[in-house]
Amino acid sequence: MTLRRVAVTGLGVVAPLGNSVGELWTNLVTGRSGVHRLPAPLALGLRSPIGATASFDGARYFEAPRLRMLDRVSQLALVAARQAIEDSRLDFSMEERERCGVFVGSGMGGAETTEEGYHTLYAENSDRIKPYSVLSAMTNAPAAWIGIDFQLLGPMLTYSTACSSSAVALGEASRRIQHGDADVMLAGGAEAPLVVGVLRAWDAMRTIATEDPHDPSASCRPFAATRTGLVLGEGAAFAVLEEWNHALARGASIHAEFAGYGLTSDVSHITRPTIEGQANAMRSAILAANLQPEAIDYINAHGTATLQNDAVETAAIKEVFGERAYAIPVSSTKSMHGHLLGAAGALEFVIAVTSLTRGAAPPTAHLNAPDPDCDLDYVADRGRVLPLRVAMSNSFAFGGTNAVLVVKVTAF
């Protein structure tokens, strides 16, 4: 069977550092950080009261009656999805809607609604739960609302594989197009985990970075000897994927070709990554793209800034690329926008595509003291102009689901 080619024709983001791809990119390449000290009451009782919030007010985008039905995660998703569709210049009224679908990744779903319900029950000692609580909190709500808004009658799925959720959504969406099950897929992820209960739970795991006493914005330091953990962030990112000839026929502007997708499991420990699992995912993605490892020009690393993850990912990259690993620019943009959990893969996919279209690799911020075990070229502090043609984006997760995406610039 000959697989169909997949074009990336639209991108949209609402995230720390920007509510558009252009704004996000400008902040990234200059090394600006969206990490900051959280306000009360979020910060109360936290060992490390830091996070990366999106500057986003749902009231600017939705009327009050509808806003009451939408958890923040769905608000973020809908706005980012709208951006991606606008960027693609798709007119769904001209499409066979049965051939258009939506795949979304989210790890937490409607955390804000869930938190509010528990507060009503146990803090306020009231049984007056909002009637739309279940519909707002369910993890598939963002996909459902996007499908309703744009009347997408094709496949609709929500993936929840922790931190690789939206990378899986993108990869599986590309496969639907490759195998002829759809012509257009809107795929990405959304996460809004910055509520007291979620923050306390992550804080209890001791995986959150210690707040930098001199500069809270520098608290997330992937690959640095002084790294102390991850920083939670919120946001959404989406891409419009199209069958290649479908995109050409309507005169679409193609950002890049979705070239490869690799999906593997660690199955060693619920939180402990393996070199083998990550390396196999990278190899699978490269093979699916019909490329050799030498073709990869840039890697957007998972790079959470935890001691274990960064060392394992570095070793996995060396396992795949050998000595050439030292010549590949690798960066973790989580150093600036934080870890968006289930939405991280989609945001970093958008960044990888934009790296190709802008001809530059974004930096790993705050990397002033590299770990001897993390000895690759991590593009420290500021972006670097480079002639990039192929980029890889890594997403690895608690539970052991490893997803790797490869995109490339292709002549028409």
N, C-alpha and C positions, 0 to 999 in steps of 0.2 A: 504493500500500500504506500502510495506517495503522499507524504504529509504536506498539508497546505502551509504556506508561509504566513507569519503573523506580524502585522505592523502595529507600532505604538503611535497613535494619532492624537491623543489628548492626555493632558496631565493636570491634576488639581491637588492642592494641599491647603489645610488649615492646621497650623502647628506652631510650636514655639519657634521663634525667629521669623515668622511670616505667614500671612494668610493668602499668599499667592506664590507660585513657583519662582517668579522673579525676585520678590522680596526675600524669600527664603535663601535663594542662591547668593544674593548680594551679601547677606549676613554671614553665610557659611564661609565663603572664600576669604573673607576678611578676618575670620576667626572669632567672630562675636559669639558670646554665650547667652543662651536663653535660660540658663540655670540661675535660680535665685532663692533667697530665704522665703519660705511660705508664710502667709499671714495667719494670724489667729482667726478662727479656732483650729485650722488645719495643723498648725505647728505645735499646738499644746501637747505635751507629753511625749513628743518624739525625741529620740536620741539624736537624730540628725534632721532638722526641720527644713529640708531643701527639696526643690522640685523644679520642673520646667513646664510652665503653664502657657496655654495659647491665649493671645489677646483676642477674645471672642465673646460677643454678646448675641445670643440667639434672638433677642428681641429685634435686632436689626434686620433679620432675615425671615422671620415667621410672625404671623398674626397671633395674638394672645390665645384664642381658642385652640389653635393647633399646637402652639408652644407648650400648652399644658399636657399634651399627649406625647411629647417628644422628650426623652431623656437627652442629656447633653451629648451622649455618644451618637445618637441619631442626628442631632443638629449638626455636629461636626461632619458626619458622613455625608449628609445631604448637600451641604455647602461645598465640600471638596468634590463630590460627584458632579455637581452642577458646573463647577469650574472645568473639570476634565471634559465634559460634554461640549461646553462652549469653546474650549481650546480645539477640540476635534472638528468643530463646525458641522457636527452631525445633526440632521433633521429627522427625528424618528418618525415623523408623519410620512416620510418618503421611504421608510424601511419596512421590511416584513418583520413585524414585531415578534413573531414566533421564532425568529432567527437571532433575536437579541436577548442577552441575559445579564445577570448580575451575580457576581461571587464576592463575598465579603469575608474578611478575617477579623475576629475580635476575641480576645481572651476573657474579658470581664463582662461584656455586655453592659446593661444599664446599671452601673454601680451607684450612680447618684440616686436613682429611684429606689433601689434596694436599701441604701443607707437611710433615705428619708422614711421609708416604711418602718424600719427597725426603730428609728428615733421616735416616730409617732407611737409605736406600740410600747416601748420600754422606757423611754425618757419622759414622754409626755403622758404615759399611762392612758392612752386613748385608743379606741378601736376604729377610729374614723380614717381608715386607709383610703387613699385616692382610688377611685374605681378603675382607672386606667393603669394601675401599677404593674400588673402582669404584662400588659401589652407594651408598656414602656421599658420594662426591665429585661424582657426576653432577648437573648443574644442575637437572634435573627431579625430583631426589629429594624436595624439600619438597612439590611438588604430588602426587607419588605417595603419600607417606606420609599426607597429608591425605585424599586420595581413599580410601585403604585404611581409615583410622581411622573415617571417617564413611560408608563404602560409597556414595560418590557415583559413579553409573554414567553420568552424562552427559559432556559434553565436558571434557577435561582437557588443558591446554596450559601450556607454560612459555615466557615471552618474555624474551629477553636483548638489550636495546637500550641497554646501559650504564645511564646515570643516569635514563633514562625508562622502564626496564623495567616497573616495577610500575604506573605510570600507564597504560602501554599495556595491561597485563593487565586493569586496571579498565575502561578504555574498551572493549576488545574484549569483555569479559564483559557489559557493558551492552548492546552490540549483539546478542549472542546472545539476550538476553531481549527486546529490542525487536523482533527479527525472528521470534520465536516458537520458537527452537531450544532454549530452556530456560526454566524458571520461577524457578529459584533458582540463583545463582552465588556461590560463595565466592571472592573475588578480593583479591589484595594482593601483597605482596612480602616478601622476606627477604634479609638480607646479613650475613655475618660475616667481614669482610675483615681484621680486626686480628690478622694473623700477620706474622712477620718478613719473609718474602719479599714479600708485598703491600705492606707499609709501606715497605720499601726501594725497591721499584719506583716507587711514587708519590713518594717523597722524591727519587728521581733525576730525575723530571720537573720538579721545581722548582715544583710547583703547591700544595704543602702550606704552610700558613700558618707564618710565623716565630713561635716561641713568645714571647709577651709576657713581657718580663723582670720585670715587676712583678706580673702576675696571669695565669698560664697559662690560666685559664678565660675570659679576654677575648681570646684569640688569634684567634678567628674574627669578623671585623668586616665583614659585607656592606654594601656601598654607602658605606663610610667612605673618606675620603681616605687613611687609614693602613692600609687592608686589604692583606694580603700573600698571601692564598691560602685554600684550603679546609682543613677538618679532617675526617678520616675518622671515621665512626661505624659502629655495628652495631645491628641490631635487626630487627624484623618488624612489619608492620601489615596487617590484613585488614578487609574489609567484607563483609557479607552483602547482596547485591543480590537483589531480588525483583520479579517482575511486580506492578504496583500492585494490581490486583484480587485477586491471590493473597494479598498481604500483608493487605489489608483483610478478606478472607474468614476469615482465621484470627485476626483481632483483633490484629495486630502493632502495635507502637508504631513509627511511622515517623519516623526522624531527619530525613530530607530526601529530596528527589527528585533522582535522578541525571539532570540535564537535558541536558548536552551534552558532546561529546568531539570534539576536533580533533587531527589527526595529519598532520604535514608533515615534509619533509626539507630540510636545508640544501644538501647536495651541493656544498659549496664547499671544505671542508678537513676532515680527520679530527678536528681539535680546535677549529677556529675557527667560532664561531656566526655567524649572519647575522640582521640585523634583519628582513629579508623573511621568512625561514623561521619565526621566532618569531611575528611579527605575523600571518602567515597561519594559524598554528595557533590563535592566540587568536580570530581572526575566524571560523574554522571551528567552533570550540566554541560561540561565541555564536550563530552561525547554526543549528547543530544543536539548540541549546536554544530556538530560536524566540524569541530575545530581541534587544533592541537594546543596543549598548554602554552606553547610559545606565543599564541595569538592574544592572550589576555594582557591588556595594557594597564588596567587599573582594577583594584579590588576595594569595594566598600565593605569593610569588615563588620562582623557582628559586634565585636569590640565593646563589651559591656563595662569594662573597667573593674571587673572582679578579678581576684588573683588567679583563680583557676581558669576561667574562660579565656582570658587573653593569652595565657601561656599555651593552652591546648590549641587555640585557633592558630597561633603563630606556628606551632609544630605541624599542624595539619597542612598549612600553606606550604611549608618546606617539604612535607611528604609528597605533595602533588607536583610542585614546580622545581624541586631540587635546588641547584645553585642559582637558577634564574629567579627564585623567590626574592633574592636580595635586590634584584633590579626592577621589581614591580612596585609602583606606588600603592601603598595600602593605607587607608584611613578609616578611622571610626568617627563618624559625625555625631555619634551619641555624646561625645565630649561637649557638644554645643546645644543640641536639642533634647538631650536626655533619652531615656529608653521608653518608647511608646508601647511596650509590650506587644499585644497583638497587632498593632498598627505599624510597628517598627519596620517590618519587611517592606511594606508598601511605600512608606516614606523614603526609605533608603533606595528602593527601586527607582523612584522618581528622581532622587539625587544622582543615581548612577546614569540614568538616561540623560539628565541635564549635564552631567560631566562630559558626555560625548558631544552633545550639541553645542556646549560652550567651550570645549577644548581645554578643560582644566580639571585638575583633581583637587577637591576640597581638603582641608587640613584635618589632622588630629590636634585639637587644641590642648594647651596646658601640658605639653609633653617636653618638659625641660630636664627630666632625669630618667632616661629610658631604663627599663628593666633589662639586665643582661640576658635573660631568657627570651626577651622580646626584642630581637635585634634586626628587624626588617626596616624598610624605608617607609615610615609612617607619616610622611608629609607633615612634619611638625609645624604647628603654629599658624601658618598662612598657606592659602591655596597656591597651586603651581600650574602654570600654563604648560600644556602638553598636547601633542598630536595624538589624541585617543581615538581608537576605532572600535575596541571591544572592551566592555566592562562587565565585572562580575559583582553580584551582591549576595552576601552570606547572611543567613538567618538561622540561628540555632536556639533550641528551646528547652526549658524544663520539661521533663517527660521524654526527651530524646528525639524529637522530630527535627531533622535537619533539612532545610530547604535552601537551594542555591539557584539563582537566576542569572542568565547571561544575555546581554543585549549587545547589538553591534550596529555600526553605521554601514549601510549597504547602498551601493549605487542602484538607481532604478533601472 
